[in-house]
Amino acid sequence: MRFILVTLVLACVVFASNATTDASFNIGIRTETGGEGFLDELDYFDMEALGSSVYCVGVGFDGTNFWVTDAADVGAVGPNTVWVISGDAAHTVVTSFLQFETSSWGLRDLCCDGTYMFGSQDNTVDIYDIATYTHEGYYTCSAVSPNRAQAWDGTYFYTGSFSETIYQVTWDGVIGSTASYTTWSSSILNGGTYGAAWDAYNDCLWVSTASGDFTLYQLDNAGTLITSHLYSIETAGGCTMGSYSGSADEQLWVLEQGSPDGVRCFETGPLALEQSSWGGIKTLF
Amino acid sequence: MDLKPEYITGAAVILAFACGTPSTADTWLISIDNSTISVAEAGYAWVDLSPEQREYFIQGSDHVNDFTLSLARKDMIIMEIHRLDYLRRSDIAALGNARIRMEASLQVRDSIFADAERSVTAEDIEFFKDHMGRTVWYTSSPGSSFEEICGPSHLPELPRELAVHLDSMNCGEELPLSDGTPIRFDSVVVTDPELVAENLEDSDRVTDLAVQRFSSVRGKADLDRVADSLLLSIDPNVNAESVNHLILHYSGLEELVPGDSVAVSNMGIMTAMDIVQTIEYQSDFFPVKPSDTGWLEWFVDTTLLNEALRQYYEDTYPEEYTELLTERDDWMLGIASDKLFEDEVYSFISVTPELLQNEFDNLAEIPTIPQTRSIQCVNVTSDDVEAYETALALGIGIDPIISRCDFWTFLSEEDPPSNITRPLLREEIPGNRGDEVFAMQPEDTLSWSSLSPLYESYMYMAFRLVKVYPPHEATYEELETDLYQIVMARLMAERTGVWLKEMGEKYSLAVNEDILSTLPSDPSSWTTCE
């Protein structure tokens, strides 16, 4: 029997195939003294490659799949559509269906309460069944028109539209009723409110904006601005919390109104242990 | 004829052939410092890997060898971590505390919401159905210093006593709750009863809605109650001056004072180092902004609350907490290995300007940098569109409009940012207007462009050319960042090899290559090799 002492030669063989390409220049710990953390991008899917028009504007998550609103009508390239994209890493088209009686930009941002998906093109908020993709009705909310941004925290909805104001909306659950609302926050400094997502894990509201300044806002549970963050999206559409394949916890997904339109996932919650550096050895930790 | 014995014999022969000798599973595969890992143990280690971890090795050219060697080295590094007592280092221990604090507080939150869902009764659902569609506004303790104006709130989702209380009152009426708190019923909006009745026909939907709403509202209330109670009991005092020192530290204006007391409570002192390490931990999965006063104050408060919730979880669920500690300890080994790598590899590497220049001088081919152009970009609001287009058509009066527009500064490379972008490639020009910008005459630096919508009809962009940078052979300065990456990667690979060799000798690391070469390619089967 031959006993082989591990040698530099073997080390080089392994690292030639692994470590030199996988070694992170910043080992696991990303915050340096004086530095700021940046929103790390985890995932992305290109809506246009999946068949959408170039007019995607909003995104929601139904617990399994993403729903993306496509305003094809505004470019006269087709009817307004909702694309249902699988939430797994493959991000394939599950189905698509026509928006119920919308025109021009149609439904903007979306949010889900576990049973229904909500989106708006005017001062009503349309309600779609997430199991059947059917339009179940609407509720009226005159806070803004359209009720562009859509988020839900388990009790209240949040909306806003191209201004600094975010409204908290109380809906009694009766399809067809009129919801009440209050001004909840006036903290969106760039006035470009387009999407909103309630982050239960961090107990905050993320607000995506279409102001072309790469800025995402984070409000606390009372509507006070915690801070704004720079990230990679220049002009955002809607946003949502949704699962990411590497984690049981939800992360932030933001629709990018770009070239192409797509949906980007940003890390806002804990992932499985990070296996980020120095090849096979770290992979085993 | 009974074929069964032949079948078994044949299978056994195949199995023995596949796995080497009959005793293969128990044969040592790895030897480190007088201890060994058998073939079967290595197989179980493989089975325990996540699919992603296994995939990492499978996609390599020799996954059996790579996995075995990595497993050996991992154990060796763990020995070194323990030998150097890395887990007790203050920075690593603080990271461990940050993790257990976060994980335990999450468990508390999950437990509270799960309990809230379980608490919903049939009677609750009936109450919801009976009062669905009533949205109320009310004032608690009107006229006093504790006055709180509340609403709009969906009546059945309010705490039961309050809901019943309001339901029994008329608008404008003021009556005390059982604890004496006066409540004034301000107003109510009632949804059309016929609409409510229509909705109630779908009993399953309304039941689900009721459960979901009660779970959420009660979960939040219970969590708030637990949090308030815990914070009251630990009586935290945040030292604003220390928080300010931390902000200055993160702004690069002050040195960190690790032992500075940021918060004092009945649980002890939370130091600046504790906060720094918690931020470092959270920065792995959350955007942090510690030089921002609002963010840091929020973060300190959240950290104090999470520490209180951790204590609560430890006291309330000791067994589950022990499991969390075990998981935390595994995680800390990973962190410690990173720190060890920093100390043994990174700290030995120095990428000097001479090395970079040498790398540049020895490039086989100097790459060409394509033409770039810098521009000025402005946002034109919909209110100004008509005036802008008129001014553009007439060729006069555009400057006053531009002067009230916001310039795009985030594409500037200057500090502080100017309103001129850095040199941009065609595809980097915003608004899909690269072709237009690159079609402009280089000397045409005064003309403002036509408008193009940024989104919907709310905001438009316009630009003008500032400067054209012709294509050219890359200079050292333009390639410096890339060169740094190349040199750094090479030096890291070299230093890592040297370090692992030294460690291998120190721990007498050996792999039984004879047995390794006979093992099946699927390490899962190593557990059963006889």
Interface residues (C-beta under 8 A of the other chain):
Chain A: M1 R2 F3 I4 L5 V6 T7 L8 L10 A11 C12 V14 F15 A16 S17 N18 A19 T20 A23 F25 I27 G28 I29 R30 T31 T33 G34 G35 E36 G37 F38 L39 D40 W105 D113 G114 T115 D153 G154 T155 F162 T170 W171 D172 G173 V174 I175 G176 S177 T178 S180 Y181 T182 G192 Y194 Y201 N202 A210 S211 G212 D213 F214 Q218 D220 T224 L225 I226 T227 H229 L230 Y231 E234 T235 G237 G246 Q257 S259 F266 E267 T268 G269 P270 L271 A272 L273 E274 Q275 S277 W278 G279 G280 I281 K282 T283 L284 F285
Chain B: S31 A45 L49 S50 E52 Q53 Y56 F57 G60 S61 D62 N65 D66 F67 L69 S70 L71 A72 R73 K74 I77 M102 L106 M132 G133 R134 T135 G151 P152 S153 H154 E157 V189 T191 D192 L195 V196 E198 N199 R205 V206 D208 L209 Q212 R213 S215 S216 V217 G219 K220 H249 Y250 S251 G252 L256 I279 E280 Q282 S283 D284 F285 F286 P287 V288 K289 P290 S291 D292 G294 W295 W298 W331 L333 G334 I335 S337 D338 F341 E342 V345 Y346 N379 W408 F410 P430 N432 L454 Y455 E456 Y458 M459 M461 Q485 M488 A489 R490 M492 A493 T496 G497 V498 L500 K501 G504 E505 S508 L509 A510 V511 N512 E513 D514 I515
